[in-house]
């Protein structure tokens, strides 16, 4: 159940990153249009440079997202294995954490 929550969280993070990339692309396109309307001679070069920068940023974010997702999946698998190997210890730890949280929230 926790692994599903983490996976959903990672998917949500990836969706948010994709939305932000699209927003950046839109902002660069808007900036390119503004420069074009000003009448700069080298708008083609500037637009191409912006496109390249956006593509590089998009690739970097995609790579980071994939790496983060892989690390999260590995962590979830490690936690699942630890719980399977030591179920009694897991129950005790969960109880202890719950007890501490209850004590902290009573104040």
N, CA, C and O atoms as a DFTB+ gen file, in Angstrom:
428 C
 N C O
     1  1       0.824      -1.189       0.000
     2  2       0.000       0.000       0.000
     3  2       0.862       1.244       0.000
     4  3       0.588       2.194      -0.733
     5  1       1.918       1.244       0.828
     6  2       2.825       2.393       0.872
     7  2       3.565       2.523      -0.449
     8  3       3.826       3.633      -0.912
     9  1       3.906       1.380      -1.062
    10  2       4.607       1.420      -2.344
    11  2       3.709       2.048      -3.402
    12  3       4.182       2.804      -4.250
    13  1       2.407       1.737      -3.357
    14  2       1.476       2.340      -4.308
    15  2       1.380       3.836      -4.099
    16  3       1.307       4.599      -5.062
    17  1       1.380       4.262      -2.832
    18  2       1.327       5.694      -2.545
    19  2       2.578       6.389      -3.058
    20  3       2.501       7.478      -3.627
    21  1       3.735       5.756      -2.857
    22  2       4.988       6.355      -3.350
    23  2       4.986       6.414      -4.866
    24  3       5.389       7.413      -5.462
    25  1       4.527       5.333      -5.486
    26  2       4.498       5.304      -6.946
    27  2       3.542       6.377      -7.462
    28  3       3.851       7.063      -8.437
    29  1       2.387       6.526      -6.818
    30  2       1.442       7.567      -7.216
    31  2       2.056       8.935      -7.010
    32  3       1.853       9.838      -7.822
    33  1       2.806       9.096      -5.929
    34  2       3.480      10.371      -5.664
    35  2       4.509      10.668      -6.740
    36  3       4.618      11.801      -7.211
    37  1       5.270       9.639      -7.132
    38  2       6.273       9.832      -8.182
    39  2       5.589      10.167      -9.500
    40  3       6.060      11.032     -10.239
    41  1       4.475       9.489      -9.803
    42  2       3.735       9.776     -11.031
    43  2       3.214      11.210     -11.004
    44  3       3.253      11.910     -12.015
    45  1       2.725      11.642      -9.838
    46  2       2.230      13.006      -9.700
    47  2       3.376      13.999      -9.897
    48  3       3.207      15.027     -10.552
    49  1       4.538      13.689      -9.329
    50  2       5.707      14.554      -9.494
    51  2       6.120      14.623     -10.959
    52  3       6.464      15.692     -11.463
    53  1       6.086      13.489     -11.634
    54  2       6.456      13.461     -13.046
    55  2       5.471      14.271     -13.868
    56  3       5.866      14.991     -14.784
    57  1       4.189      14.157     -13.545
    58  2       3.170      14.947     -14.253
    59  2       3.375      16.434     -14.020
    60  3       3.219      17.238     -14.938
    61  1       3.724      16.799     -12.795
    62  2       3.974      18.206     -12.471
    63  2       5.198      18.715     -13.223
    64  3       5.187      19.834     -13.737
    65  1       6.252      17.907     -13.294
    66  2       7.439      18.304     -14.049
    67  2       7.117      18.472     -15.529
    68  3       7.592      19.412     -16.167
    69  1       6.321      17.574     -16.069
    70  2       5.931      17.679     -17.475
    71  2       5.128      18.956     -17.710
    72  3       5.298      19.623     -18.730
    73  1       4.247      19.293     -16.756
    74  2       3.455      20.518     -16.886
    75  2       4.368      21.740     -16.841
    76  3       4.179      22.691     -17.599
    77  1       5.345      21.710     -15.962
    78  2       6.271      22.834     -15.851
    79  2       7.115      22.985     -17.112
    80  3       7.392      24.102     -17.548
    81  1       7.524      21.860     -17.698
    82  2       8.298      21.912     -18.939
    83  2       7.464      22.533     -20.047
    84  3       7.958      23.360     -20.814
    85  1       6.207      22.137     -20.132
    86  2       5.332      22.720     -21.153
    87  2       5.157      24.215     -20.923
    88  3       5.098      24.993     -21.876
    89  1       5.075      24.614     -19.661
    90  2       4.946      26.036     -19.347
    91  2       6.205      26.795     -19.760
    92  3       6.117      27.896     -20.303
    93  1       7.375      26.209     -19.504
    94  2       8.638      26.835     -19.905
    95  2       8.708      26.952     -21.419
    96  3       9.127      27.981     -21.948
    97  1       8.299      25.903     -22.112
    98  2       8.299      25.950     -23.569
    99  2       7.370      27.055     -24.066
   100  3       7.696      27.784     -25.002
   101  1       6.226      27.165     -23.433
   102  2       5.280      28.212     -23.806
   103  2       5.863      29.593     -23.542
   104  3       5.703      30.503     -24.355
   105  1       6.539      29.752     -22.406
   106  2       7.167      31.035     -22.074
   107  2       8.255      31.397     -23.080
   108  3       8.358      32.550     -23.500
   109  1       9.067      30.411     -23.465
   110  2      10.108      30.672     -24.460
   111  2       9.490      31.037     -25.802
   112  3       9.981      31.927     -26.495
   113  1       8.423      30.357     -26.164
   114  2       7.758      30.682     -27.429
   115  2       7.201      32.099     -27.383
   116  3       7.292      32.839     -28.363
   117  1       6.630      32.472     -26.257
   118  2       6.110      33.831     -26.096
   119  2       7.226      34.858     -26.176
   120  3       7.066      35.906     -26.802
   121  1       8.346      34.564     -25.552
   122  2       9.496      35.466     -25.597
   123  2      10.012      35.593     -27.025
   124  3      10.362      36.685     -27.472
   125  1      10.056      34.481     -27.730
   126  2      10.500      34.512     -29.122
   127  2       9.570      35.385     -29.959
   128  3      10.032      36.144     -30.810
   129  1       8.280      35.285     -29.726
   130  2       7.318      36.117     -30.455
   131  2       7.501      37.596     -30.129
   132  3       7.386      38.449     -31.009
   133  1       7.783      37.895     -28.873
   134  2       8.022      39.283     -28.472
   135  2       9.260      39.832     -29.170
   136  3       9.242      40.945     -29.696
   137  1      10.329      39.049     -29.173
   138  2      11.550      39.490     -29.855
   139  2      11.309      39.681     -31.350
   140  3      11.847      40.601     -31.965
   141  1      10.512      38.820     -31.909
   142  2      10.205      38.913     -33.330
   143  2       9.447      40.203     -33.621
   144  3       9.721      40.877     -34.615
   145  1       8.506      40.544     -32.766
   146  2       7.719      41.756     -32.984
   147  2       8.568      43.016     -32.832
   148  3       8.265      44.042     -33.440
   149  1       9.615      42.948     -32.037
   150  2      10.519      44.089     -31.885
   151  2      11.334      44.273     -33.159
   152  3      11.803      45.375     -33.441
   153  1      11.502      43.227     -33.913
   154  2      12.182      43.324     -35.192
   155  2      13.668      43.066     -35.114
   156  3      14.431      43.654     -35.880
   157  1      14.094      42.221     -34.229
   158  2      15.514      41.891     -34.160
   159  2      15.928      41.147     -35.422
   160  3      15.191      40.305     -35.934
   161  1      17.098      41.466     -35.905
   162  2      17.593      40.848     -37.131
   163  2      17.895      39.372     -36.956
   164  3      17.749      38.582     -37.889
   165  1      18.305      39.017     -35.788
   166  2      18.756      37.646     -35.579
   167  2      17.728      36.796     -34.844
   168  3      18.100      35.909     -34.075
   169  1      16.458      37.048     -35.064
   170  2      15.420      36.327     -34.336
   171  2      15.495      34.825     -34.600
   172  3      15.220      34.025     -33.707
   173  1      15.862      34.443     -35.807
   174  2      15.968      33.016     -36.117
   175  2      17.010      32.340     -35.251
   176  3      16.785      31.246     -34.733
   177  1      18.156      32.995     -35.093
   178  2      19.212      32.433     -34.253
   179  2      18.789      32.373     -32.792
   180  3      19.041      31.386     -32.101
   181  1      18.143      33.440     -32.330
   182  2      17.705      33.498     -30.941
   183  2      16.637      32.438     -30.684
   184  3      16.670      31.747     -29.665
   185  1      15.702      32.317     -31.604
   186  2      14.642      31.327     -31.453
   187  2      15.223      29.919     -31.438
   188  3      14.795      29.075     -30.650
   189  1      16.189      29.666     -32.299
   190  2      16.821      28.351     -32.334
   191  2      17.578      28.081     -31.035
   192  3      17.549      26.969     -30.507
   193  1      18.254      29.111     -30.527
   194  2      18.977      28.954     -29.263
   195  2      18.004      28.661     -28.130
   196  3      18.278      27.814     -27.279
   197  1      16.866      29.358     -28.114
   198  2      15.853      29.097     -27.088
   199  2      15.308      27.686     -27.224
   200  3      15.129      26.984     -26.228
   201  1      15.049      27.279     -28.434
   202  2      14.532      25.926     -28.648
   203  2      15.532      24.882     -28.166
   204  3      15.160      23.891     -27.536
   205  1      16.799      25.117     -28.470
   206  2      17.832      24.186     -28.010
   207  2      17.899      24.159     -26.486
   208  3      18.019      23.095     -25.879
   209  1      17.819      25.344     -25.874
   210  2      17.871      25.412     -24.405
   211  2      16.681      24.684     -23.790
   212  3      16.836      23.958     -22.808
   213  1      15.505      24.875     -24.358
   214  2      14.306      24.204     -23.845
   215  2      14.438      22.693     -24.011
   216  3      14.080      21.930     -23.114
   217  1      14.945      22.274     -25.142
   218  2      15.112      20.843     -25.376
   219  2      16.109      20.236     -24.391
   220  3      15.883      19.145     -23.866
   221  1      17.212      20.945     -24.143
   222  2      18.199      20.453     -23.187
   223  2      17.611      20.391     -21.780
   224  3      17.838      19.427     -21.050
   225  1      16.853      21.427     -21.403
   226  2      16.229      21.439     -20.080
   227  2      15.218      20.298     -19.969
   228  3      15.139      19.620     -18.944
   229  1      14.458      20.099     -21.024
   230  2      13.471      19.018     -21.036
   231  2      14.149      17.658     -20.888
   232  3      13.683      16.809     -20.128
   233  1      15.231      17.456     -21.604
   234  2      15.966      16.192     -21.500
   235  2      16.522      15.983     -20.094
   236  3      16.463      14.882     -19.548
   237  1      17.062      17.060     -19.515
   238  2      17.630      16.960     -18.167
   239  2      16.545      16.623     -17.146
   240  3      16.757      15.794     -16.260
   241  1      15.391      17.261     -17.270
   242  2      14.291      16.985     -16.339
   243  2      13.789      15.563     -16.530
   244  3      13.500      14.864     -15.559
   245  1      13.688      15.143     -17.769
   246  2      13.231      13.775     -18.046
   247  2      14.189      12.764     -17.432
   248  3      13.758      11.800     -16.800
   249  1      15.493      12.983     -17.617
   250  2      16.486      12.073     -17.045
   251  2      16.403      12.050     -15.523
   252  3      16.469      10.988     -14.903
   253  1      16.255      13.243     -14.924
   254  2      16.163      13.324     -13.462
   255  2      14.909      12.629     -12.955
   256  3      14.941      11.942     -11.934
   257  1      13.819      12.807     -13.663
   258  2      12.560      12.170     -13.270
   259  2      12.681      10.652     -13.342
   260  3      12.236       9.940     -12.442
   261  1      13.283      10.170     -14.412
   262  2      13.448       8.718     -14.568
   263  2      14.341       8.169     -13.461
   264  3      14.064       7.108     -12.902
   265  1      15.411       8.890     -13.146
   266  2      16.311       8.445     -12.090
   267  2      15.618       8.449     -10.731
   268  3      15.783       7.520      -9.941
   269  1      14.840       9.502     -10.462
   270  2      14.115       9.587      -9.188
   271  2      13.081       8.463      -9.081
   272  3      12.913       7.864      -8.019
   273  1      12.401       8.189     -10.171
   274  2      11.410       7.111     -10.167
   275  2      12.088       5.772      -9.887
   276  3      11.586       4.966      -9.104
   277  1      13.222       5.543     -10.528
   278  2      13.943       4.285     -10.319
   279  2      14.405       4.157      -8.866
   280  3      14.292       3.089      -8.264
   281  1      14.923       5.251      -8.310
   282  2      15.364       5.211      -6.905
   283  2      14.178       4.936      -5.985
   284  3      14.295       4.171      -5.028
   285  1      13.033       5.561      -6.275
   286  2      11.845       5.335      -5.459
   287  2      11.363       3.899      -5.528
   288  3      10.975       3.316      -4.516
   289  1      11.389       3.332      -6.721
   290  2      10.976       1.944      -6.873
   291  2      11.937       1.008      -6.146
   292  3      11.511       0.031      -5.531
   293  1      13.239       1.310      -6.217
   294  2      14.220       0.492      -5.503
   295  2      14.023       0.596      -3.995
   296  3      14.112      -0.401      -3.277
   297  1      13.754       1.814      -3.520
   298  2      13.517       2.008      -2.094
   299  2      12.275       1.242      -1.649
   300  3      12.281       0.603      -0.596
   301  1      11.220       1.305      -2.440
   302  2       9.994       0.578      -2.099
   303  2      10.258      -0.928      -2.050
   304  3       9.751      -1.620      -1.167
   305  1      11.041      -1.429      -2.987
   306  2      11.370      -2.858      -2.992
   307  2      12.203      -3.220      -1.760
   308  3      11.996      -4.272      -1.154
   309  1      13.143      -2.350      -1.392
   310  2      13.963      -2.604      -0.198
   311  2      13.112      -2.625       1.064
   312  3      13.301      -3.475       1.933
   313  1      12.173      -1.685       1.162
   314  2      11.291      -1.634       2.330
   315  2      10.424      -2.886       2.381
   316  3      10.247      -3.491       3.439
   317  1       9.891      -3.264       1.232
   318  2       9.055      -4.467       1.160
   319  2       9.852      -5.694       1.603
   320  3       9.339      -6.533       2.343
   321  1      11.093      -5.797       1.156
   322  2      11.938      -6.930       1.549
   323  2      12.232      -6.919       3.044
   324  3      12.202      -7.963       3.696
   325  1      12.516      -5.733       3.588
   326  2      12.810      -5.619       5.022
   327  2      11.590      -6.012       5.852
   328  3      11.731      -6.670       6.883
   329  1      10.412      -5.620       5.419
   330  2       9.186      -5.979       6.138
   331  2       8.965      -7.488       6.086
   332  3       8.571      -8.104       7.076
   333  1       9.224      -8.070       4.921
   334  2       9.045      -9.517       4.764
   335  2      10.030     -10.291       5.637
   336  3       9.673     -11.310       6.228
   337  1      11.267      -9.807       5.716
   338  2      12.286     -10.495       6.518
   339  2      12.052     -10.333       8.014
   340  3      12.326     -11.258       8.779
   341  1      11.551      -9.180       8.447
   342  2      11.409      -8.880       9.878
   343  2      10.019      -8.308      10.191
   344  3       9.911      -7.137      10.555
   345  1       8.973      -9.096      10.060
   346  2       7.628      -8.551      10.275
   347  2       7.394      -8.095      11.725
   348  3       6.728      -7.085      11.952
   349  1       7.933      -8.827      12.700
   350  2       7.715      -8.453      14.096
   351  2       8.406      -7.126      14.403
   352  3       7.820      -6.259      15.051
   353  1       9.631      -6.964      13.948
   354  2      10.364      -5.715      14.161
   355  2       9.626      -4.551      13.479
   356  3       9.568      -3.448      14.022
   357  1       9.073      -4.797      12.307
   358  2       8.329      -3.761      11.579
   359  2       7.124      -3.301      12.383
   360  3       6.836      -2.107      12.461
   361  1       6.428      -4.247      12.973
   362  2       5.260      -3.909      13.796
   363  2       5.691      -3.081      14.999
   364  3       5.032      -2.099      15.341
   365  1       6.784      -3.463      15.643
   366  2       7.278      -2.704      16.796
   367  2       7.699      -1.285      16.406
   368  3       7.409      -0.329      17.126
   369  1       8.368      -1.153      15.291
   370  2       8.781       0.174      14.829
   371  2       7.551       1.028      14.513
   372  3       7.492       2.201      14.882
   373  1       6.580       0.439      13.836
   374  2       5.361       1.183      13.506
   375  2       4.638       1.622      14.782
   376  3       4.141       2.745      14.867
   377  1       4.585       0.745      15.750
   378  2       3.957       1.084      17.024
   379  2       4.713       2.238      17.692
   380  3       4.099       3.189      18.175
   381  1       6.049       2.148      17.718
   382  2       6.865       3.192      18.339
   383  2       6.694       4.536      17.661
   384  3       6.571       5.562      18.329
   385  1       6.685       4.535      16.349
   386  2       6.499       5.788      15.606
   387  2       5.106       6.353      15.887
   388  3       4.958       7.558      16.091
   389  1       4.102       5.506      15.898
   390  2       2.744       5.959      16.199
   391  2       2.639       6.536      17.594
   392  3       1.981       7.553      17.810
   393  1       3.293       5.880      18.539
   394  2       3.281       6.360      19.923
   395  2       3.944       7.741      20.024
   396  3       3.415       8.647      20.667
   397  1       5.106       7.885      19.380
   398  2       5.806       9.173      19.413
   399  2       4.985      10.283      18.752
   400  3       4.924      11.402      19.261
   401  1       4.367       9.974      17.638
   402  2       3.527      10.976      16.974
   403  2       2.333      11.362      17.847
   404  3       1.958      12.532      17.921
   405  1       1.744      10.370      18.504
   406  2       0.622      10.661      19.390
   407  2       1.065      11.572      20.531
   408  3       0.362      12.516      20.891
   409  1       2.232      11.282      21.092
   410  2       2.752      12.125      22.207
   411  2       3.039      13.546      21.722
   412  3       2.754      14.515      22.426
   413  1       3.595      13.666      20.533
   414  2       3.929      14.996      20.019
   415  2       2.707      15.824      19.685
   416  3       2.724      17.044      19.844
   417  1       1.645      15.181      19.223
   418  2       0.456      15.929      18.829
   419  2      -0.446      16.255      20.009
   420  3      -1.373      17.050      19.859
   421  1      -0.215      15.688      21.144
   422  2      -1.029      15.994      22.334
   423  2      -0.697      17.361      22.909
   424  3      -1.514      17.955      23.612
   425  1       0.471      17.854      22.621
   426  2       0.913      19.125      23.221
   427  2       0.196      20.273      22.676
   428  3       0.452      21.408      23.077
